[in-house]
Amino acid sequence: MGGGGSGPAMKKLSAWMRKQRNRINDISLRKKLYGLYIFCVLVPLIVTDGVILYSLIRTEQAEQQHEMESQASSVQYSISRFVENSATVAKSFYMNDYVRDFLDTRYKDDLDYVVEYQKFMRNSLLGTNLGVDNTKITICADNATIVNGGGFLRLSEISDTPWYLHLKESPLNAVLFFFYDDLNVPYEKAERKVMFLQKLNRFLRDDTEKLLKIEIDYGDLERDIQNMNYENSIYVCRGDELLFSNAGANNVGQPFEAFTLADQVGYQKDFTIYGETLSIRILRGEFNLFEVLREHIPMLVLLLLINIILPWTLMRQIGKSITQRIGRLSRVFEQVDHDTLARIAHVDGQDEIGSLMENYNRMADRMNGLIQTVYKDRLREQEINIARQSAELRALHSQINPHFLFNALESIRMHSILKEEFETAGMVEKLTVMERQTVDWTSDTGTVSREMEFVEAYLELQKYRFGDRLSYRLEVSEECREQEIPRLTVTTLAENACVHGIESKTTPGWIFIRVYREGQELCIEVEDTGGGMEEEELQTLQYRMDHASIDMLKEKGHVGIVNVCLRLRMMTNDRAKFTVESEKGIGTTVSIRIPFSGASSE
C-alpha cells in the first residue's frame, strides 16, 4: 500500500529536478561560476568565519567566567583565613583545663579574684592571646564572683545581647555572627561587627556556663577585599544584606544595606562557614565586542584575505580562463553550416579546454579533407557493402531449413518404434523437443510450464547418459506455471548442475528443481548433490552472477549462468536477486528471485 503513493511523488520530484537542470542549462557559464563561488565558497566561508567569531566570543566569555570564579575563590579564602585564625585561638581556650578551672572557681571576694587573675595571667600562655591580630577576645562565665574587666565578663552582663542569644539558640559549639551593634552604645559609636563565638563547656557536668567571644576587625576584612584590586565589582552578602564590597560604597558605621543589583550578577558562589551562610556575588564586566575584535585584528584580516579576497581573485581568473576559450569554441562551432570547418587560430593552455581546441583543429582538418576527397566515394562503397551483406544474409537463411532437421529426427523415431527400440525412440523425441525450443526463437521469454517441459526433456537425455547415477525431482507451484521467464533459464541451471555437479561425482546424485511463489517474488531453486565448490570459486561465481554483463560473456567459466543472470536483470530492470551456496563434496544450490507477474510494479 505504501508503494502506491511513492511512485507519483518520485515522478513529480524527478520532473521538478529535470526542470531545474534545464533552467541551469540556460544560464551562462560566467553566471554559473559566480553562483558556484557564492553558494559553494562564499556562503560556507561566511558561516565558518561566523562560527570562528562566535567561538572567540564564547572563549572570551568563558575566560571572564573563569576569572570571576577565581575572584570568588580568593574572596572566600580571605574570609575563611580571618575566621579560621579566630577558630584556632578559640580552640586553644576550649581545650585548656586551666582556663576552665579558673572560670569555675568561686572566689571569696574581689581581692581574692584579682590575686588569682594576676596569677592566671602570669602563669598562662593563653593570657598573651587576649589581643591577637587586631581582635578583641572576651571570656564570659556564669560566675558571680568574677570581676568584670581584663577580658572577662559575668554572663549576666551580656545575657540580652544579640550575639549571645544567637549562640544560645544555635546547635553548634562555634558560630560566626554578623550584626549591627547599636544597643547600649551612643549613636555615633554604633557599627557593624563580626564575631566568632565559642561555647567552652566541654562536659555536661560543668555547672558554670562559659563562652568565648572573638571580635574580628570588620575593617580589616573590608580592606582585605578592597585590596584585591579586581576590576569586577564584588559583593559579599548574607541573604539580601550586603556585608562587604570592593565597590567603595559600604559604610561600616551604617546598618547593613540591601543588595539591589541581582540582575547584574554574573557569578555567585555560596558557602557556609560556622553556621553563617554567605554569598559571594560578582557583577558582570561590560562585554565589548569591538574590543574583542580589535584584539584579534591580525587573525581576522588573515581570514578575510584567505577566505574571501584570495578565492574571489582566483575564481575571476579561472572564470576568464574558461569562459573566454569556451566562447571562442562556441563561435567556431556556429560556423558548421559552411562547406568547410573553420580552424581556431590560437590555442591557449594545455588543460582539457586547450586539448579540446587542439582536437577540434585536428578534427576540422580531417573533416575538411574527407569532405573534399572521400566522402562521396565512401558513401557509394557503403551502399555496395550493405547490398552485398544483405545478399549473403539471404543466402545463409536459404541454406538453413529447420524442417529438414525435424523431419529427419521424426523418421529416426518412427524407425526405432517399428524396430521396437522404444528407449531410442523416447530419447529422439526428447531431443526433438529440445531442438524445437532452440530453433524456434520467436520470443526471448516463455512460460514456466513450457520451460519445465524442456528441462524434463533435457534431464531425461542426461539420465540416458548417466543411468542410475542421476535422479531428479521437479516441483512447480500451479500459480507459477504461467509466469513469463527468459527461455532456457532453468535449463541452463540444470545443465550446470549436471556438468559441474553430477558429472564430477562417481556416486549417485540428485537434482532438485523447485519453482514457487513467496510473497511478491517468484523463486527458482536448483539444487544438486554433486561435488560442490571451494570457497574461492563460490565467491567468484556469486560475484559474476551479481555483476553479470556482456563483457563477462567473452570470458571463460560459467558463461551460461552469466547469460541467464544478465537476461533476468534486463527483463526485471535489475530487480533480480541471485544466491549461490555450495560446500565441497556436499553439493550446490542456486537460488533466483524475480518479481512475480501479479506483483505491483510500483
N, C-alpha and C positions, 0 to 999 in steps of 0.2 A: 504493500500500500504506500510505503514511503517513497518508492521509486517513481510513483505517478506524478508527484509534484516537482521532483528534482529535475526531470527531463526538460520541461518548458523553461524552468528557471535557468538551467545551464545554457539553453539555446538563446535566451534573452541576454545572458551575460556574454556569451560568445559574440552575438550580434553587436552588443554595445562596444566590446573591445575591438572588433573589426572596424566599427565606425570611428573609434578614436584613432586607430592606426591610420586610417585613411586621412583623417584630419592632420595628423602629424606628417604624413607624406606630402601634404600640400604646403607645409611650412618650409621656408627657405633654410638652407644648410646653416647660414650665419645665425639665424634666429634659434635654430636647434642647438647650436654650440653655446650661445648665450644662455638659453634655457637650461642646458646641461650644467653650465657653470653655476647658475643661480641656485638650482634645486639640488644639485649633487655635490657642490663645493661650498658655495657661499652660505646657504642656509645651515648645513651641518656645522660649518665653522662658527657661525654666529651662535648656534646652540652650544657648541663645545666651549667657545670663549665665555658664553654666559655661565656655563657650569663652572668654569675655572674662576670667574669673578665671584660667583656665589660661594665657591669653596674658600676664596680669600676672605670674604666677609664672615663666613662661618668660622674660619680659623681665628680671625681677629676677635670675634665674639667669644670663642672658646678660650682664647688667651685672657680676655678680660674676666671671664667667669672663673678661670683658674687663679687669676690674680686676686679676685675677691675672696675665693676660698682660702688662699694663703693668708690674706689680711685677717679674715675671721679667725683662723687658727692662731695667728700671732696675738690677737686681742684676747682670745680665750687663754692662751698660755700666760699672758701678762697678768690677767685677773687671777688665774689659778696660782701663779707664783706668789702673789701677795697673800692669798688665802692660805696656801699650804705652809708658808712661813709662820703664820699665826697658829695654824693647826699643830705645827711641830712644837712651838712654845707651849701651847695648851696641853699637849701630850706629856711634856716634861713635868708639868704641875700635876696632871691627872695620875701619873704613875708614882709620884713621890709620897711615901708614907710620912715623911717628916712634916710636909705641908698639912696632910690630913690630921695628924696628931695635934699640930699647932691650932688648927681651927676647931677641933673637938674639945680642947681643954677649957674647963670652966675656971676662970681667973677670980681671985679673991676680991680684987679691986682694980682700979685703973692703973695704979702703980705696979701692981703685980703683972698686968698685961704688958705695960711699957717695958719692964725689965725683960720679960720673955720675948717681946717683939725685937728688942735690940740684940738679944742673944740669937734669935732666929735669923736676923739679917746678917749677923757676923758669921755664923756657922754654916749657913745655907748658900750654896752657889746659885740657888734659884732667885736669891734676892737681887742678883745682877740682871735678871730678865724682866724686871718690873718696868723697864723703859727702853725696849729694844725697837730699832728701826722706826723711829717716829711713831710708835704705837703706845697706847696707854693701857696698862694692864690693871684690872681691878678684880680682887677676890672677895666674894660675898659669902657669908655664912649665917645660918640661923643660930647665932650665939650672942646672947645679950651682953656677955662680959667683954666682947671685943670693942675696942675704941675705934670709932670711925677715923680714917686717915691713914696715910702711908701706904696706900694701895689696898687697904682692907675696909670693908663696909659690913654693917649689920644688914641682914636680909630685909629687915623691916623698913630700911631706908629706900629700897628700890622695888618694893612689892607691887607698886602701882604703875611702874614704867612699862612702856610698850615692849621693850626688848625682853624684859623678864617674863611678861605674860606670853610672848611668842615662844620662848624657850620652854616655859611650863607646859604649854599646850602641845609642843612637838614631841613625837615619839622617839626622836633622835637624841643621842647624848651630846652631839655637837652640831650647831647650826650656824648659818651665815644669815645676817639680817640687815636689810637696808631700811632706814626710816628717816623721817624728817623730825628732828628733836626741837619742839617748840614748847615743851611742857616745863614749867617751873624755871624758865630762863627768860631774861629780858628779850624783847622783840629783836633788838639789834644783835643778840648772840645766838638766835635760832639758826640752825644749819642742818644740812644733810649729814647723816652718819652711816657708817658701815661697821658692823661689829661681828666678831667671831665669839660665839658663846659656847661654853663647855661645862657640862654637869660634872662635878668632881666626886659625886657619891659612887664609889666603886662597889660597895656591898649594900644589900638591902638592910642589914642590921645597923647601918650608920644612923644614928639618931639626928645628927645635925645635917641639915640640907646645905650643900655647898655648891658654888658655881664660880666659873671664871669668865670674865668679860675682857676681850681684847678689842680696843677701838683702833681700827685700821685708819690711817690718814686718808681721808676721802680725796683730798687734793693731790696726794701722791699718785693715786690711781688715775685721776683725771689727767694729770700731766704726763703720766707714762703713756697713755693712749694718744694724747696730742703729739707727743714727741716722736711717734712712729712716722710722721710726715707722709702719710698716704694721700694720694690725690683724691680718692673716693671719700665721700662723707660716711663716717662710721657712727652708729648709734647702738649703745648697749641699753636694753630695755628689760624691765620686769613687767610682763604683761603689756599694758599700754603706757606704763610710766617710763619716762626717759631718765636713765641713771647717769650715763656718761656719753660724751660725744667729742669728736675731734673737730666739729664744725665751729667751735668757739662761742656758741650761744647758750651755754649751760652755766647757770649761776649756782654755786654751792650754797649760798645763803638763802636761796628761794626754795619753796616746795617743789616737789617733783612735777615736771611738766608732762603733758600728754604727747605721745608720739603721733604726728599727723601726716607723715609722709609715706604711708603704707603703699600707695600706688607707684612710688618711685623706687621701691626696694628691688634690687637686682639679685641679691643673695641673702639668705637668712640662715643662721646656724643657732640652734637651741641646745643648751646644755644645763645640766643640774649639778650644783656644787653645794654640798652640805645643806640639802633641803631647799635651797633657793634656785628656782628655775629662771635662767637668764636667756635673753635672745639677742644675738649679735646681728644687726641689720645693716647691710651696706647698700647705699644707693647706687643705681646705675650711673656709669660715666656717660657723658654725651658721645654718642657714636657718630663720627664724621666720615661719611662715605668718601668724600673728596680727599680727606686726609689719608685714608687707606689707599686710594688710587694713586695719590701723589707719592706714597712710599714705594709703590710698585711700578712707577712710570717706565723704567728700563724694560721690565718684562712685558708690560702692556704694549709698548712701542714695538718690541720684537715680535709679539704675537700678531699685531696689526700688519707688520711688514711681511711675515712669513705666511700668514693665513689669508690675507686679503689682497694686498698690493702685488706681491710676487705671483700668486696664482692668476690674478687678473691680467697682468702683463704677459705671462706665459700663455694664457688662453687666447689673448688677442693675436699673438704671433702665430700660434698654432692654427687659429681660425683663418688668418690671412693665408697661411701656407696651404690650407686645404681648399678654402673657397675659391681662391684665385685660380688654382690649377684645375679644380673641378669645373669652374666656369669656362676655362679655355677648352676643356674636353667637350663640354656641353655645346659650345658654339661650333666645334668641328663636327660633332655628330648631327647637328642641324643641317649639314650640307650633304647628307647621304642620298638625297634625291637626285643629285647630279650624276652625270655619267661616270665620273671618277671620284674617289675619296681623297679629300684634302689632307695633307700631312701637317703635323704640329711642328712649327718652325723651331722652337727652342724647348727642349725637355729639361725641366728643373727638378733636381732632387733624385735620390736613389731609394726612396721609400716605395710603398705599394703604389701610390699615385704616380710617381715617376716611372715605376716599372710598367704600370698600365698605359702611360703615354707612349713609352718606347714600344710596347707590344702593339699598340694601336698603329703606330707608324709602320711596323713590320707587316701588320695585317693589311693596312692600306696599300702598301707596295705590292704585296702578294695579290690582293684582290684586284687591283688595277691591272696587273699582268694577266690574271686569269680571265678577267672580263675581255681583255683585248685579244688573247691568243687561243684559249682552250675552252671557253665557256660553251660556245655553240657546238663544237665538236664533241665535248664531253656529254652534252645533253643528248645528242644523236646516238652516241655509243651506249648510253644508259638505256635508251629506249630499245636498242637492239638486244642488249643483255636481258632486259625484262621479258621481251618476247621469247628469247631462247630458253630462259628458265621456266617460263610458263609451258612451253612445249615439252621440255624434259619432265616437268611435273605431271603433265597429262600422260606422257608415255609411261611413267612409273605407275600411275594409277591404273592404266590399262593392263599392266603386267600382273597386277595383284587381283586375284579373283577368289575371295574367301569361300564362295560356294563350292569351288573345286575341292578345297580342303575339307569342308563339312561333308560333301558327298563321298569323298574317299573314306573318311572316318566311319560314315554310316555303312558303307559297303563292307568294311572290315568287321564292324559289329555284327551285321546280318550274317556274314560268312561264319563268324565264330558261333553264332546261335545255331546255324544249320549243322555245324560240326559238334554241337553240344558243348562248346567251350564257353560256358556261361560266365566263368570268372573273368576271362579275357574280354568278353562282350561287355561286362559291367565296367571294367576299367576303361574301355574305349568310350563308353557312354559318359563316364565321369570326365574323361579328357575332352570330349566334345563340349560338355558344359563349360569347362574352363576356357577353351578356345573361343567359344562364342562370347564369353564375358570379356575376353581380351580384345577380340576383333571389333565387337560391336561397341564402340566408344562414342555413341551419340551424345552421352552426357557424362560429366565427371562424377555425378552422385548417383546413388541408388538406395533402395530401402534396406533396412537391416535384415528383413526376411530374405530378400534376394541375395544379399551378401553372405548370409549364413548357409544358403544352398551352395554357393560357390566354395565356402570354407569346408563344408562337409565333403564336397567332391574332391577337394584338394587333400583332405586328411585320409579319405578312402584310398586315393592313389598312393599316399605315403605309407599307409598301413599295408598296402600290397607290397611295398618295398621293405618295410621294417618287420612285418609279420607281428609276432607276439610281443616284440619289443615296444610297440606303440599302442597305447589305448587312449581314448579321448572321450570327453563328455561335453555336450553343448547345452547351455541353459539360457533361454531367451524369454524375457517377460513379454506377455502378449501386448501390453500397451506400448512396447518399444519397437514392434515389428515394422511399423510404417514410418519410423524416424528416418530421415534422409542423412546419409553419411557419404564421404568420398568413397568411390569404388576401390576395392582391393584393400581397404583399411584393415579389417580383421584378418583377411587372408595373408597380408604381409606379416602381421604379428604371428599368425600361426606358422607361417613358413620359417620365421626367425626362431620360433620355439623348436621346430623340428631340426633345423640345420645346426643351431648353436647349442641346443639342449639335448634332444634325444639322440642325435647322431654321434655326439661326443661321449655317450654313455653306453656301456656294454650291457648293463642290466635293463630290464623292462622299465618303461617310464610312461607317465600320464601327461596329457594336455587337457586343461580345463579352460573352457571359454564361457564367460558369463556376461550377459548384456541385461541390464536392469536400470530402473529409474530410481533416483534418490533425490527427493525434493524437486528442484527445477533443473536437475542435471541428468544427462544420460551417461551411464557408467559402463565402460567396456574393460573387462579384465581378462588377460590371457596369462595363465599360469602353467608352468611346466616343472616336472620333477627331474630335470636334466642335470648337466654338470655344473651349472651356476657360473659366477664370475668372481674374479678378485676385486678388492675394494677399489683399486685404481681404475680398472676397466669399467666398473659400475659408475664411478663418478664421471668418467669421460662420456659414457652413454647418456647419463642424466643431463649433462651439460649440452650435448648435441641435440637432445630432444627439446630442451627448454629454449635453445637458441637456433633452431633449425632455419637454414637459409639456402638460397640457390647455390651459393659458393660452396657449401658443405657437400652438395651433391656431386661435386667434382673430385671430392676426396674419397679415400678408401675407408671401408669399415662401416657397417650398419647403414648403408645408403638407403635401403628400403624403408627402415624405420624413420630416418630423417625425412624421406619423401612423404611418408604418412603424416608426420608431425607438421611439416610445412603446409601441406594441403589442409589439414584441420585448422591450423592457425589462420590461413587465408579465408577459409569458409566461415569461421566464427569471429572474425575480427580480433584475433589474439586473445580470445576468451577460453581457449582450450587449455587444460591442465594435464600434465604428464608426470607420472611417478613410476620409477623402476626400483624394485627391491630384489636382491639376489644374495645367495650365500654359496660359497664354493662347496660343491658336492651335494647340495640340497636342492637347488632349483632357482628359478627366476619368475617374478611376477611383474607384468607391465600393466599399468592402470591408466586409462584415459577418461577424462571427464569433459563433456561439452554441454552447452545449453540445450535443454530439451525443447523440442519443436513447439510444445504448448506453452513454454515459459514466456513471460513478458520480456520484451527486448529492451525495455527502458533501463 
